[in-house]
Amino acid sequence: MKNSYRKLKRAILLRTMLITALTALIGYGILILVDDIFQDVCARLIIRFFTMLGANYDMAKYLYGHIFVTHKTLFLIGGFWLLFLVLFYFSIGRMTGYLNDISDEIDSILNASDEPVTLDSELEPMARKLSELKMKLARREMEAAESEQRKNELVVYLAHDLKTPLTSVIAYLTMLDEHPDMAVEERAKYTHITLEKAVRLGELINEFFEITRFNLQDIVLEKEHLNLSILLEQLADESYGMLSEKKMTCAVDVEEDLIVYGDPDKLARVFDNLLRNAAAYSYEGTEILIQARCGGEKVTIVFTNTGPQIPQKKLEMIFEKFYRVDDARSSRTGGAGLGLAIARQIVELHEGTITAASDSRHTRFIVTLPAGEQKQGKQIE
């Protein structure tokens, strides 16, 4: 970019050379007129000027000789510089015209005009940059609109889903209230169902808060050296209750004492989101495998689950906020489409990456993080 304004540099150089030549030509012409053709006329005019100021003729003649004749060279140099500055001032109008053109194009971009960016050939690099900026802004605007639409759709889904458990809770509580003599076993059954519906209602309400928090929060990291191996082992142990509902298990295959420099709470949230996502989209009775290896300056963590294949087109959008792979399933599992978006944001703040891959049987989420001081291990196969 620094060496790409050659046309502009040449244009400025040629214009400066032209001004210099024009200054010399005009100045030489003026010099001939003043110092040769009209020398006597100019001398008389200057002497008359001094006499008008109150000097006698001899004093005026002396002043003319002492000031103008003795310092003739200085007056010539000053005159040439003044002439050069005047000509240069009028010539830079074209340069300021460049700035006006750029300003007009920026206004066009801010006003979301569909017109292409057009600048003089000397400003071609700037035109390319402005075109890239225009495309980026348009793309971000489109992504923001899509995200807003997905959020609105999600809110509609959640609002609709709120009615189902709420209606059930009211119905069962009404039945329990109207039948105080109900059998103990039957009352316990309906109480348990009511509790399940109330829990589900609470989960849906939390989804609304999650949407608000994601839009308002600025994630701040509090980094420290942490043992990733222990963190992943604890995550697997604590997932037993969640996985047992679908008769699933979680296996951990990690190197010992994997050290990373990061925020323990934020990274725990990333891996918890990945584990919950894997559980939500796994077949019943299958196993989720968590692997972690250190390779060079990176630590790679992989979550693998067995479930339906996610199409490539959806994989490319899976980390966008409010995006859900399966609307119906997401509605049942309470996913607001924020877990993976938050995970990506946290991983990128740690200068890492997160990607996904899926085939006919397995889906893998791969996280890479900068490694701490530790031994170099083998890569995950």
HUKA-V642027 format. One record per residue. RES is the residue in three letters. PHI is phi as a letter, one per 20 degrees, with the letter a starting at -180 (999 if undefined). PSI is psi in radians with two decimals (none if undefined). OMEGA is omega in degrees with one decimal (NA if undefined). Layout:
BEGIN
RES:PHI:PSI:OMEGA + RES:PHI:PSI:OMEGA
END
This chain:
BEGIN
MET:999:-0.60:-176.4 + LYS:f:-0.52:-176.2 + ASN:d:0.34:-171.9 + SER:d:0.02:-179.5 + TYR:d:0.76:-176.8 + ARG:f:-0.74:179.2 + LYS:f:-0.73:-180.0 + LEU:f:-0.73:178.2 + LYS:f:-0.76:178.9 + ARG:f:-0.70:-179.7 + ALA:f:-0.76:179.1 + ILE:f:-0.73:179.6 + LEU:f:-0.81:180.0 + LEU:f:-0.68:-179.8 + ARG:f:-0.68:177.9 + THR:f:-0.73:178.2 + MET:f:-0.70:179.0 + LEU:f:-0.74:178.9 + ILE:f:-0.74:179.6 + THR:f:-0.80:179.6 + ALA:f:-0.72:179.9 + LEU:f:-0.68:177.3 + THR:f:-0.80:179.7 + ALA:f:-0.73:-177.9 + LEU:f:-0.85:-179.2 + ILE:f:-0.74:-180.0 + GLY:f:-0.70:178.8 + TYR:f:-0.67:178.2 + GLY:f:-0.77:178.5 + ILE:f:-0.69:179.5 + LEU:f:-0.74:179.0 + ILE:f:-0.73:-179.1 + LEU:f:-0.79:-174.5 + VAL:f:-0.71:-171.7 + ASP:e:-0.07:-177.3 + ASP:c:-1.22:-172.6 + ILE:f:-0.83:-175.9 + PHE:d:0.51:-176.8 + GLN:f:-0.84:-179.2 + ASP:f:-0.71:179.3 + VAL:f:-0.78:-179.4 + CYS:f:-0.71:-179.7 + ALA:f:-0.77:-179.9 + ARG:f:-0.70:-180.0 + LEU:f:-0.70:-179.8 + ILE:f:-0.73:178.6 + ILE:f:-0.73:178.0 + ARG:f:-0.65:178.8 + PHE:f:-0.78:179.3 + PHE:f:-0.66:178.9 + THR:f:-0.58:176.1 + MET:f:-0.44:178.7 + LEU:e:-0.07:175.8 + GLY:o:-0.08:-179.9 + ALA:e:2.60:174.6 + ASN:f:3.08:-173.1 + TYR:f:-0.77:-178.1 + ASP:f:-0.73:178.0 + MET:f:-0.69:178.5 + ALA:f:-0.71:178.9 + LYS:f:-0.69:179.1 + TYR:f:-0.77:179.0 + LEU:f:-0.71:178.4 + TYR:g:-0.83:-179.3 + GLY:f:-0.74:-176.5 + HIS:f:-0.65:-176.3 + ILE:e:-0.93:-169.9 + PHE:e:-0.69:-178.1 + VAL:f:-0.79:-178.4 + THR:f:-0.69:-177.4 + HIS:d:0.61:-177.7 + LYS:g:-0.72:-178.2 + THR:f:-0.74:179.3 + LEU:f:-0.72:178.0 + PHE:f:-0.65:178.7 + LEU:f:-0.82:-180.0 + ILE:f:-0.81:178.9 + GLY:f:-0.68:178.4 + GLY:f:-0.73:178.2 + PHE:f:-0.73:179.3 + TRP:f:-0.73:178.6 + LEU:f:-0.75:178.5 + LEU:f:-0.73:179.2 + PHE:f:-0.78:-179.0 + LEU:f:-0.68:178.7 + VAL:f:-0.83:179.5 + LEU:f:-0.68:-179.6 + PHE:f:-0.66:179.7 + TYR:f:-0.76:179.7 + PHE:f:-0.48:-177.9 + SER:f:-0.46:-178.1 + ILE:f:-0.02:174.6 + GLY:g:-0.61:178.6 + ARG:f:-0.66:179.5 + MET:f:-0.76:175.8 + THR:f:-0.45:174.2 + GLY:f:-0.64:175.1 + TYR:g:-0.79:-179.2 + LEU:f:-0.67:177.5 + ASN:f:-0.70:178.1 + ASP:f:-0.76:178.7 + ILE:f:-0.74:178.8 + SER:f:-0.71:178.5 + ASP:f:-0.70:-179.9 + GLU:f:-0.65:177.1 + ILE:f:-0.73:176.0 + ASP:f:-0.68:178.2 + SER:f:-0.70:178.9 + ILE:f:-0.77:-179.5 + LEU:f:-0.52:179.0 + ASN:e:0.12:177.0 + ALA:l:0.71:178.1 + SER:f:2.57:178.4 + ASP:e:-0.10:-178.5 + GLU:f:2.44:178.4 + PRO:f:2.74:178.9 + VAL:f:2.13:-179.2 + THR:c:2.08:176.3 + LEU:c:2.88:177.6 + ASP:g:2.75:-176.4 + SER:g:-0.52:178.9 + GLU:f:-0.43:-177.9 + LEU:d:0.46:-177.8 + GLU:g:-0.77:177.4 + PRO:g:-0.69:178.0 + MET:f:-0.65:178.1 + ALA:f:-0.71:178.5 + ARG:f:-0.75:179.6 + LYS:f:-0.74:179.0 + LEU:f:-0.61:176.7 + SER:f:-0.74:177.4 + GLU:f:-0.74:178.5 + LEU:f:-0.72:-179.4 + LYS:f:-0.74:179.7 + MET:f:-0.68:179.4 + LYS:f:-0.76:179.3 + LEU:f:-0.70:178.6 + ALA:f:-0.72:179.7 + ARG:f:-0.74:178.6 + ARG:f:-0.66:177.8 + GLU:f:-0.72:178.9 + MET:f:-0.75:178.7 + GLU:f:-0.69:178.7 + ALA:f:-0.69:178.4 + ALA:f:-0.72:178.8 + GLU:f:-0.72:179.2 + SER:f:-0.73:178.5 + GLU:f:-0.68:178.7 + GLN:f:-0.75:178.6 + ARG:f:-0.68:179.4 + LYS:f:-0.77:179.8 + ASN:f:-0.72:177.9 + GLU:f:-0.70:-179.5 + LEU:f:-0.73:178.9 + VAL:f:-0.69:177.3 + VAL:f:-0.77:178.1 + TYR:g:-0.85:-176.5 + LEU:f:-0.70:178.4 + ALA:f:-0.70:177.7 + HIS:f:-0.73:-178.3 + ASP:f:-0.43:178.3 + LEU:f:-0.54:-176.7 + LYS:f:-0.64:-174.2 + THR:f:-0.99:179.6 + PRO:f:-0.58:179.7 + LEU:f:-0.75:177.8 + THR:f:-0.72:179.9 + SER:f:-0.75:-179.7 + VAL:f:-0.82:-179.9 + ILE:f:-0.72:-177.9 + ALA:f:-0.82:-177.7 + TYR:f:-0.68:178.4 + LEU:f:-0.64:176.7 + THR:f:-0.75:-179.9 + MET:f:-0.72:179.0 + LEU:f:-0.63:-179.4 + ASP:f:-0.63:-176.9 + GLU:e:-0.24:-179.4 + HIS:c:1.29:-179.5 + PRO:f:-0.36:-179.6 + ASP:e:0.28:-179.0 + MET:f:2.54:-179.9 + ALA:g:2.58:-176.3 + VAL:g:-0.79:-178.9 + GLU:f:-0.75:-179.0 + GLU:f:-0.68:177.9 + ARG:f:-0.71:179.1 + ALA:f:-0.67:179.5 + LYS:f:-0.87:-177.7 + TYR:f:-0.56:176.2 + THR:f:-0.72:179.3 + HIS:f:-0.74:178.3 + ILE:f:-0.74:179.4 + THR:f:-0.70:178.5 + LEU:f:-0.76:178.5 + GLU:g:-0.77:179.7 + LYS:f:-0.67:179.1 + ALA:f:-0.68:176.7 + VAL:f:-0.76:178.7 + ARG:f:-0.68:177.9 + LEU:f:-0.72:176.9 + GLY:f:-0.67:178.4 + GLU:f:-0.73:179.6 + LEU:f:-0.68:177.5 + ILE:f:-0.68:177.5 + ASN:f:-0.55:178.8 + GLU:f:-0.65:176.8 + PHE:f:-0.75:178.0 + PHE:f:-0.63:179.5 + GLU:f:-0.71:177.9 + ILE:f:-0.80:-179.3 + THR:f:-0.76:-179.4 + ARG:f:-0.72:-178.1 + PHE:f:-0.65:-178.7 + ASN:f:-0.47:-172.3 + LEU:d:-0.45:-169.7 + GLN:e:2.59:168.0 + ASP:d:2.03:-177.2 + ILE:f:2.14:177.9 + VAL:d:2.23:-177.5 + LEU:e:2.46:171.3 + GLU:c:1.56:-169.9 + LYS:e:2.63:172.5 + GLU:b:2.90:175.9 + HIS:f:2.17:-177.9 + LEU:c:2.66:-180.0 + ASN:e:1.82:-177.2 + LEU:f:-0.56:-179.4 + SER:f:-0.80:-179.8 + ILE:f:-0.70:179.9 + LEU:g:-0.79:-178.9 + LEU:f:-0.64:177.0 + GLU:f:-0.77:178.6 + GLN:f:-0.70:179.2 + LEU:g:-0.77:-179.7 + ALA:f:-0.72:-179.5 + ASP:f:-0.71:-177.2 + GLU:f:-0.19:-178.0 + SER:e:-0.02:-173.9 + TYR:g:-0.84:-177.5 + GLY:f:-0.73:-179.5 + MET:f:-0.74:-175.8 + LEU:f:-0.46:-176.4 + SER:f:-0.42:179.4 + GLU:f:-0.55:178.4 + LYS:d:0.31:179.5 + LYS:l:0.69:-179.4 + MET:d:2.86:177.1 + THR:c:2.90:178.9 + CYS:c:2.18:178.1 + ALA:d:2.52:-177.7 + VAL:c:2.20:177.9 + ASP:c:1.54:-176.2 + VAL:c:2.66:172.5 + GLU:f:2.70:178.2 + GLU:f:2.52:173.1 + ASP:l:0.85:171.7 + LEU:f:2.10:-176.2 + ILE:d:2.28:172.9 + VAL:c:2.77:177.8 + TYR:d:1.83:-176.1 + GLY:a:-3.07:-179.9 + ASP:e:1.97:-175.9 + PRO:g:-0.77:-177.2 + ASP:f:-0.75:-178.4 + LYS:f:-0.75:179.5 + LEU:f:-0.62:176.1 + ALA:f:-0.64:178.0 + ARG:f:-0.69:177.6 + VAL:g:-0.91:-175.5 + PHE:f:-0.57:175.9 + ASP:f:-0.72:177.3 + ASN:f:-0.74:179.7 + LEU:f:-0.70:-179.8 + LEU:f:-0.74:178.9 + ARG:f:-0.67:177.0 + ASN:f:-0.74:178.3 + ALA:f:-0.72:179.9 + ALA:f:-0.68:-177.4 + ALA:f:-0.54:-174.6 + TYR:d:0.42:178.1 + SER:d:2.68:172.1 + TYR:f:2.61:178.2 + GLU:f:2.43:176.9 + GLY:n:0.20:-179.8 + THR:e:3.12:-176.7 + GLU:d:2.44:172.1 + ILE:d:2.24:-177.4 + LEU:d:2.20:176.2 + ILE:d:2.11:179.1 + GLN:c:2.62:177.3 + ALA:b:2.30:-179.5 + ARG:c:2.68:173.1 + CYS:d:2.19:177.8 + GLY:c:1.85:-178.9 + GLY:m:-2.12:-177.4 + GLU:e:0.22:-177.2 + LYS:c:2.58:169.6 + VAL:d:2.24:-178.4 + THR:d:2.21:178.6 + ILE:d:2.27:-176.8 + VAL:c:2.23:172.2 + PHE:d:2.11:-178.6 + THR:d:2.20:176.3 + ASN:c:2.78:179.3 + THR:d:2.04:-178.1 + GLY:a:-3.02:-178.3 + PRO:f:2.61:-179.5 + GLN:f:2.44:175.2 + ILE:e:2.14:-179.0 + PRO:g:2.63:-176.8 + GLN:g:-0.69:-178.8 + LYS:f:-0.68:179.2 + LYS:f:-0.54:177.0 + LEU:f:-0.60:-178.7 + GLU:f:-0.32:-177.3 + MET:d:0.04:-169.8 + ILE:f:-0.39:-179.4 + PHE:e:0.09:176.0 + GLU:f:2.48:-178.0 + LYS:f:2.51:-179.8 + PHE:m:0.21:177.6 + TYR:e:2.34:179.4 + ARG:c:2.29:-179.0 + VAL:f:-0.74:-176.5 + ASP:c:1.92:-176.4 + ASP:g:-0.81:-175.6 + ALA:f:-0.81:-178.3 + ARG:f:-0.69:179.0 + SER:f:-0.66:179.0 + SER:f:-0.67:-178.6 + ARG:f:-0.66:-175.5 + THR:e:-0.13:177.1 + GLY:n:0.26:-178.9 + GLY:f:2.21:-180.0 + ALA:e:0.06:-177.8 + GLY:m:0.42:-179.1 + LEU:d:-0.39:-174.5 + GLY:g:-0.87:-177.8 + LEU:f:-0.57:177.0 + ALA:f:-0.75:177.6 + ILE:f:-0.72:178.6 + ALA:g:-0.78:179.4 + ARG:f:-0.74:-179.0 + GLN:f:-0.76:-179.2 + ILE:f:-0.77:-179.5 + VAL:f:-0.75:-179.4 + GLU:f:-0.57:174.5 + LEU:f:-0.44:175.6 + HIS:e:0.17:-178.9 + GLU:m:0.61:177.3 + GLY:d:-3.00:179.2 + THR:c:2.74:175.3 + ILE:b:2.25:-179.4 + THR:c:2.98:179.7 + ALA:c:2.58:176.1 + ALA:b:2.56:-176.6 + SER:b:2.43:173.2 + ASP:c:-2.89:-173.7 + SER:f:-0.26:-177.1 + ARG:c:-0.65:-173.2 + HIS:c:2.62:170.8 + THR:c:2.32:-176.8 + ARG:c:2.33:171.7 + PHE:d:2.15:-173.7 + ILE:d:2.15:178.4 + VAL:d:2.30:173.1 + THR:d:2.39:179.6 + LEU:c:2.61:174.8 + PRO:f:2.34:-176.6 + ALA:e:2.62:171.4 + GLY:e:-2.87:179.7 + GLU:f:1.99:-177.4 + GLN:a:3.03:179.4 + LYS:f:2.67:178.5 + GLN:e:2.20:-178.6 + GLY:d:-3.02:179.2 + LYS:e:2.78:-179.4 + GLN:f:2.74:175.5 + ILE:f:2.28:-179.4 + GLU:e:none:NA
END
